[in-house]
Amino acid sequence: MADLRIVAADNIKGSGLEMLKEAFGESAIEVRGKFSEEELCEKIGEMDALLIRSGTTVTRKAIEKANGKLKLIGRAGVGTDNIDKEAATEKGIIVENTPLGNTISAAEQAIALIFATARNVSRADREMQEGNWAKKSLVGVEVYGKTLGLIGMGKIGSHVAKVLGAAGMSVVAYDPFLSPERAKHMGVELVELEELFTCSDFISLHTPLTDKTRGMLNEENMRKMKKGVRIVNCARGGIIDEAALGKLVAEGHVAAAGIDVFATEPTTEGPLFGVKDLILTPHLGASTEEAEERCGVQMAEQVIAYFKDGAILNGVNISIAADKTLKPYVEVSKAMGKISGVLLNAAVESIEIICAGEIQKKDTSEVTASAVAGVLEAFGAEDVNIVNALHLAKQRGISVSETSGAQESNYLSHVTVVVKGGGKQTLIGGTAYNNVSPRITRIDDAEMDIKPSANMLFLRYPDKPGYVGKFGT
């Protein structure tokens, strides 16, 4: 891929970079440090893929400068709150993360801070470094027999629960997506948030930053907690009200806290600094050699899969399951969508995709998105793809539906695209022979067997003798 340009920012390193160079050539890969918004706005239009960690923030302003070239933003790590995913979706840019790369490292950082807050490790070190043997003022607590409250039971929270459960802690958890059966299997008691606040001796956060979780641990909620509670946050800055936490630790209502993430990063000042029983670390959750290597390799695999095979892996702004067996149906659906838009020749009001036969057993969301993208392309929509097709359709007031149909006797799997608007309707059917070769099988009432092509001419004429010859000459 001669003109491909992949930029690995935030000093991404490891063998993943070598994989990318081997796949696309050394000249296609640029490695650099953090981008400022101004720098990113200036350079983003030259990129096909941008790979970042937590340092670079990809804003709407930057994304709008991408000029249609940028196809993929990769986040080496789990959290993607430093990427404007809504803006990326609108522009048809895929956002991918590496959810498995730093799971253990982030969990171990939280576990380390839980033990450190229990035993005053950070303050003890400071006292010793200053020449003070302050043993009597540094009495801690055991974690054994205490209650650990976990907010969020994803892969990281689950590992914390496993390790500290083995250390003798009773683990309660709040997670609206965790079933009671699954919680029981994990040895965790599922509770409501209010109960977790009041019963926990230690609380550790493992939830993304969203509108619902922003400021979740405010002064009101932290005052509901036990006096002497210890709080750890290795998830995302902004979940805790930093000013309130600093105040409550200074008062002694919160005995200690370990904070690895901050509302603004990097930071070296604020309400958490200078408070005696606060342990602050500079976002070290994923900062291990192993995590950096795993994230780099996983990110490289995903970039190669996309640019070599068109596969979307761990897309966070697209609810489509990549299924290679559906590729010919994706192709024919886009062609059918484009043809139907042209033949309708009216403002589109609705698009219906009907899947019949064996294909019904699969996740056909990519087929649907591809058909919608084809319709929009027929009407001149720019930079439309499966990422933003449904968003753009909604923006234009077009209703999109996917339904199941009865299996057609001639085909194991069949897709029909029905486009309506201006009092008219166009119906196009298609399949893939042997699940490999895309074919158009029907246009309105006419049955046919044609292979979709980039350039096709459709003629409508009465079914009477002489017309085929007339048009042919």
C-alpha positions in Angstrom: 0.0 0.0 0.0 2.2 2.7 -1.4 0.8 5.9 0.0 -0.3 4.5 3.4 0.7 6.6 6.4 0.3 5.3 9.9 1.4 7.6 12.8 2.2 6.0 16.2 2.1 8.9 18.7 2.6 9.0 22.5 5.9 7.0 22.0 4.1 3.7 21.3 6.9 1.1 21.2 7.5 -2.6 21.1 7.4 -5.4 18.6 4.0 -4.2 17.3 5.8 -1.4 15.5 8.0 -4.0 13.8 4.9 -5.9 12.7 3.5 -2.7 11.1 6.8 -2.0 9.3 6.9 -5.5 8.0 3.3 -5.3 6.8 3.3 -1.9 5.2 7.0 -0.9 4.8 9.2 1.2 7.1 8.4 4.4 5.2 4.7 4.1 6.0 5.2 4.3 9.8 6.0 7.4 11.7 6.8 7.2 15.4 6.6 10.4 17.6 5.6 11.7 20.9 2.4 13.4 22.1 0.5 15.7 19.8 -0.9 19.1 20.9 -4.3 19.9 19.5 -2.7 22.5 17.2 -0.1 20.0 15.9 -2.7 17.4 15.4 -5.0 19.8 13.4 -2.0 20.5 11.2 -1.0 16.9 10.5 -4.1 14.8 10.8 -5.1 15.3 7.2 -2.0 13.4 6.0 -2.8 10.2 8.0 -4.6 7.0 7.2 -4.3 5.7 10.8 -3.5 7.4 14.1 -2.4 5.3 17.0 -2.3 6.9 20.5 -2.1 6.1 24.2 -3.5 8.4 26.9 -1.3 11.4 26.1 -2.8 12.7 22.8 -6.4 14.0 22.8 -8.2 13.7 19.5 -10.8 16.5 19.6 -13.7 17.3 17.2 -11.7 20.2 15.9 -8.8 17.9 14.9 -11.1 15.2 13.4 -12.8 17.8 11.2 -9.4 18.5 9.7 -9.0 14.9 8.6 -10.3 15.6 5.1 -11.6 12.1 4.5 -8.2 10.4 4.5 -8.1 9.2 8.1 -9.8 5.8 8.4 -8.8 4.5 11.8 -7.9 5.9 15.3 -6.3 3.2 17.5 -6.1 3.5 21.3 -3.4 1.3 22.9 -5.3 0.7 26.1 -8.9 0.4 27.2 -10.2 3.9 27.8 -11.1 6.0 24.7 -12.4 9.2 26.5 -9.5 11.1 25.0 -11.1 10.6 21.6 -14.2 12.4 20.4 -16.0 9.2 19.3 -19.1 11.0 18.1 -17.1 13.3 15.8 -15.2 10.2 14.5 -18.4 8.3 13.8 -19.9 11.3 11.9 -16.8 11.3 9.7 -16.8 7.5 9.2 -13.6 7.0 11.2 -13.3 3.7 13.1 -12.1 4.0 16.7 -10.6 0.8 18.1 -9.1 0.0 21.5 -7.0 -2.9 22.9 -9.2 -4.1 25.8 -7.0 -7.1 26.8 -3.5 -5.5 26.6 -3.3 -3.8 30.0 -5.9 -5.7 32.1 -3.4 -7.3 34.5 -1.2 -4.2 34.8 -4.1 -1.9 35.6 -5.5 -4.4 38.1 -2.2 -4.8 39.8 -1.8 -1.0 40.1 -5.1 -0.9 42.0 -4.2 -3.8 44.2 -0.8 -2.1 45.0 -2.6 1.1 46.0 -5.1 -0.7 48.1 -2.2 -2.3 50.1 -0.3 1.0 50.2 -3.2 2.9 51.6 -3.8 0.2 54.2 -0.3 0.3 55.5 0.7 4.0 55.0 3.5 3.0 52.7 4.0 6.3 50.9 3.9 8.4 54.1 6.2 6.0 55.8 8.8 6.3 53.0 8.6 10.1 53.2 9.1 10.1 57.0 12.1 7.8 56.7 13.6 9.8 53.8 13.4 12.9 56.1 15.2 11.1 58.9 12.1 10.4 61.1 11.4 7.0 62.7 7.6 7.7 63.0 6.5 4.1 63.7 3.8 4.9 66.2 2.0 7.4 63.9 2.0 5.0 61.0 -0.2 2.2 62.3 -2.2 0.7 59.4 -4.9 -1.9 59.0 -5.1 -5.4 57.5 -7.1 -6.0 54.3 -7.9 -9.5 55.6 -11.5 -9.7 56.8 -12.3 -6.3 55.4 -15.0 -5.5 52.8 -13.9 -4.4 49.4 -16.4 -2.5 47.2 -15.8 -2.6 43.5 -17.6 -0.2 41.2 -17.4 -1.8 37.8 -16.7 -5.6 37.2 -15.2 -5.7 33.8 -11.9 -7.5 33.2 -9.9 -5.3 35.5 -12.4 -5.2 38.3 -12.8 -9.0 38.0 -9.1 -9.6 38.4 -9.0 -7.3 41.5 -11.9 -9.2 43.0 -10.1 -12.6 42.3 -6.8 -11.5 43.9 -8.1 -9.7 46.9 -10.8 -12.3 47.5 -7.9 -14.8 47.8 -6.3 -12.4 50.2 -9.3 -12.8 52.6 -11.4 -9.8 51.7 -15.2 -10.0 51.3 -16.0 -8.5 47.9 -19.2 -6.6 47.0 -19.7 -5.0 43.7 -21.9 -2.6 41.8 -22.3 -3.1 38.1 -25.6 -2.7 36.3 -24.4 -5.0 33.5 -23.5 -7.9 35.8 -26.1 -10.6 36.4 -26.5 -12.1 39.9 -25.7 -15.5 38.6 -22.4 -14.3 37.1 -21.6 -12.4 40.3 -22.2 -15.5 42.4 -19.9 -17.6 40.1 -17.2 -15.0 40.6 -17.6 -15.1 44.4 -18.9 -11.5 44.5 -22.0 -10.1 46.2 -23.9 -7.8 43.9 -25.3 -4.7 45.7 -26.8 -1.3 44.9 -24.4 1.6 44.9 -25.9 3.1 48.1 -25.2 -0.1 49.9 -21.7 -0.4 48.6 -21.0 3.1 49.9 -22.1 2.3 53.4 -20.7 -1.3 53.8 -17.2 -1.0 52.2 -13.9 -0.6 54.1 -12.1 -0.1 50.8 -13.6 1.1 47.5 -11.9 0.7 44.1 -13.2 2.2 40.9 -13.2 0.3 37.6 -15.7 2.0 35.4 -15.3 4.2 32.3 -15.9 8.0 32.4 -19.4 8.7 31.1 -22.1 11.2 31.7 -23.5 8.8 34.4 -20.2 8.2 36.2 -18.7 11.7 36.0 -18.6 13.1 39.5 -20.1 9.8 40.9 -17.9 10.1 44.0 -18.9 13.6 45.1 -18.9 15.0 48.6 -22.4 13.9 49.3 -21.8 10.3 48.3 -18.4 10.1 50.1 -20.0 11.3 53.3 -22.3 8.3 53.1 -19.3 6.0 53.3 -17.9 4.6 56.6 -15.6 6.9 58.5 -12.1 5.6 57.8 -12.9 4.2 54.3 -10.0 4.0 51.9 -10.6 4.9 48.2 -8.6 3.9 45.1 -9.1 5.1 41.6 -7.1 3.6 38.7 -10.0 4.0 36.2 -10.5 7.5 34.9 -10.1 11.0 36.3 -13.3 12.9 36.6 -15.2 10.1 38.4 -14.1 11.5 41.7 -14.6 15.1 42.7 -11.0 15.9 43.5 -11.7 18.9 45.7 -14.2 17.0 47.8 -11.8 14.0 48.2 -8.9 16.2 49.3 -11.2 17.9 51.8 -12.5 14.6 53.2 -9.1 13.0 53.5 -7.8 16.1 55.3 -10.7 15.9 57.7 -10.1 12.1 58.3 -13.5 11.0 57.1 -11.7 9.2 54.3 -8.6 7.6 56.0 -6.5 7.4 52.8 -6.8 7.4 49.0 -4.6 6.1 46.2 -5.2 8.1 42.9 -3.6 7.1 39.6 -5.8 9.2 37.3 -6.8 12.8 37.3 -9.4 15.1 35.7 -6.6 16.9 33.9 -3.5 15.1 32.8 -0.6 15.6 33.1 -0.9 17.6 36.4 1.4 18.5 39.2 -1.0 20.7 41.3 -4.5 20.8 42.6 -6.6 19.9 45.6 -5.1 16.4 46.0 -1.6 17.7 46.3 0.0 18.2 49.7 -2.7 16.2 51.6 -1.0 13.9 54.1 -2.8 10.6 53.5 -3.1 10.8 49.7 -0.9 8.6 47.5 -0.7 10.0 44.0 0.8 8.2 41.0 1.1 9.6 37.4 -1.3 7.3 35.5 0.8 4.2 35.8 -2.0 1.7 35.4 -0.7 0.5 32.0 2.9 1.4 32.5 4.5 -2.0 32.6 6.8 -3.5 30.0 4.3 -6.4 29.5 1.3 -4.1 29.0 3.1 -1.8 26.6 4.2 -4.9 24.6 0.7 -6.5 24.6 -1.1 -3.3 23.6 1.4 -2.6 20.8 1.1 -6.1 19.4 -2.7 -6.1 19.6 -3.0 -2.7 18.0 -0.7 -3.7 15.2 -2.8 -6.9 14.6 -5.9 -4.7 14.4 -4.4 -2.2 12.0 -3.1 -5.0 9.7 -6.5 -6.7 9.8 -8.2 -3.5 8.8 -5.9 -2.3 6.0 -5.2 -5.8 4.6 -8.6 -7.5 5.0 -11.1 -4.8 5.9 -11.8 -6.4 9.2 -12.8 -4.2 12.2 -11.6 -5.6 15.5 -12.5 -4.1 18.9 -14.3 -1.1 17.3 -15.8 1.0 20.1 -17.9 3.3 17.9 -19.4 0.7 15.7 -21.8 -2.1 16.8 -20.9 -4.5 14.0 -19.5 -8.0 14.4 -16.8 -8.7 11.8 -17.6 -12.0 10.1 -15.5 -12.9 7.1 -18.1 -15.3 5.8 -20.5 -12.4 5.3 -18.1 -10.4 3.1 -19.8 -11.3 -0.3 -23.2 -10.4 1.2 -21.7 -7.1 2.4 -20.4 -6.4 -1.1 -23.7 -7.3 -2.8 -25.7 -5.3 -0.3 -23.8 -2.1 -0.9 -24.2 -2.6 -4.7 -28.0 -3.2 -4.2 -28.3 -0.1 -2.1 -26.5 2.0 -4.6 -28.6 0.7 -7.5 -31.8 1.1 -5.7 -31.0 4.7 -4.8 -30.3 5.5 -8.4 -33.4 3.7 -9.7 -35.7 5.2 -7.1 -34.6 8.7 -8.2 -36.5 10.4 -5.4 -35.9 11.6 -1.8 -35.4 8.5 0.3 -37.8 8.0 3.2 -37.1 4.5 4.3 -34.7 1.6 3.8 -35.6 -2.0 4.7 -33.1 -4.8 4.6 -34.7 -8.3 4.5 -32.4 -11.3 5.3 -33.6 -14.8 4.5 -32.3 -18.3 4.9 -29.0 -19.3 6.6 -27.8 -15.7 6.9 -30.4 -15.1 9.5 -28.4 -17.1 12.0 -25.6 -14.5 11.8 -25.1 -10.9 13.0 -26.0 -9.1 9.8 -25.6 -5.6 11.1 -22.6 -5.0 8.7 -24.9 -6.1 5.8 -27.5 -3.5 6.8 -24.9 -0.7 7.3 -23.4 -1.5 3.9 -26.7 -1.4 2.1 -27.5 2.0 3.7 -24.1 3.3 2.8 -24.8 2.3 -0.8 -28.1 4.2 -0.9 -26.5 7.3 0.5 -23.6 7.1 -2.0 -26.2 7.0 -4.8 -27.3 10.4 -3.6 -23.8 11.9 -3.5 -23.0 11.5 0.3 -19.3 11.9 0.8 -17.1 9.8 3.0 -19.9 7.4 3.9 -19.1 3.9 5.1 -20.4 1.3 7.5 -19.2 3.3 10.5 -21.3 6.4 9.8 -24.0 5.1 7.4 -26.7 4.7 10.1 -25.8 8.0 11.7 -26.0 9.8 8.4 -29.3 8.2 7.5 -30.8 9.2 10.8 -29.5 12.7 10.3 -31.4 12.9 7.0 -34.6 11.6 8.5 -34.4 8.2 6.8 -35.8 5.2 8.7 -33.8 2.0 8.6 -35.0 -1.4 9.5 -33.8 -5.0 9.3 -36.2 -7.8 9.1 -36.2 -11.6 8.5 -37.9 -13.1 5.5 -39.0 -16.5 4.3 -36.3 -18.5 2.7 -36.4 -18.4 -1.1 -36.4 -21.9 -2.6 -33.4 -21.2 -5.0 -31.0 -19.7 -2.4 -29.6 -20.8 0.9 -29.2 -17.2 1.9 -30.7 -14.1 0.3 -30.8 -10.4 1.0 -33.5 -7.9 -0.3 -33.1 -4.1 -0.1 -36.3 -2.1 -0.3 -36.0 1.6 -0.7 -39.1 3.9 -0.6 -39.6 7.6 -1.1 -41.7 10.1 -3.1 -44.5 7.6 -3.3 -42.3 5.1 -5.2 -40.5 1.9 -4.2 -37.5 0.0 -5.6 -36.8 -3.6 -4.5 -33.5 -5.4 -5.3 -32.6 -8.9 -4.3 -29.1 -10.5 -4.1 -27.2 -13.5 -2.9 -23.7 -15.0 -2.9 -23.2 -18.3 -4.8 -21.4 -20.8 -2.6 -21.1 -17.9 -0.1 -18.4 -16.5 -2.3 -19.7 -14.9 -5.5 -22.0 -11.8 -5.1 -25.0 -11.8 -7.5 -28.0 -9.6 -8.1 -31.1 -11.9 -8.5 -34.0 -9.4 -8.8 -34.9 -5.8 -9.6 -38.5 -5.1 -8.8 -40.5 -7.7 -10.8 -37.6 -8.8 -13.0 -35.6 -11.9 -12.1 -32.0 -12.0 -13.2 -28.6 -13.3 -12.5 -25.9 -10.6 -12.8 -22.6 -9.9 -11.1 -22.4 -6.4 -9.6 -19.9 -4.1 -11.3 -18.5 -0.7 -10.7 -20.2 0.6 -13.8 -23.6 -0.7 -14.8 -26.3 0.5 -17.2 -30.0 -0.1 -16.5 -32.7 0.4 -19.1 -36.4 0.2 -18.6 -38.7 -0.6 -21.5 -42.0 -2.4 -22.2 -41.9 -6.2 -22.4 -42.8 -6.3 -26.1 -41.1 -7.7 -29.2 -38.5 -5.5 -30.8 -37.4 -3.4 -27.8 -34.3 -5.4 -27.0 -33.0 -5.0 -30.6 -33.9 -1.4 -30.6 -32.0 -0.6 -27.5 -29.1 -2.9 -28.5 -28.5 -0.8 -31.7 
